[in-house]
């Protein structure tokens, strides 16, 4: 599937500050996409796979990135977690 080009406008002073810290336009773009992908994954807008594609990271690298941001890959509520444990117990006993 193809790509759609978007742009990110930032104030010139912010760009100059980033440049003085070693950021290139490419690095700004990649980090912005990665953080945006993580945010969309956390909100449930994108699946893990689609978010890793947006971030241009393989699945393992994206999961590690989410871990650095302390964003859980699996986020069950108490009822869902209990249901999973019950199913695991049934499977073990079978």
Secondary structure, 3 states (H helix, E strand, C coil): CCCCCCCCCCCHHHHHHHHHCCCCHHHHHHHHHHHHHHHHHHCCCCCHHHHHHHHCCCHHHHHHHHHHCCCCCCCCCHHHHHHHHHHHHHHHHC
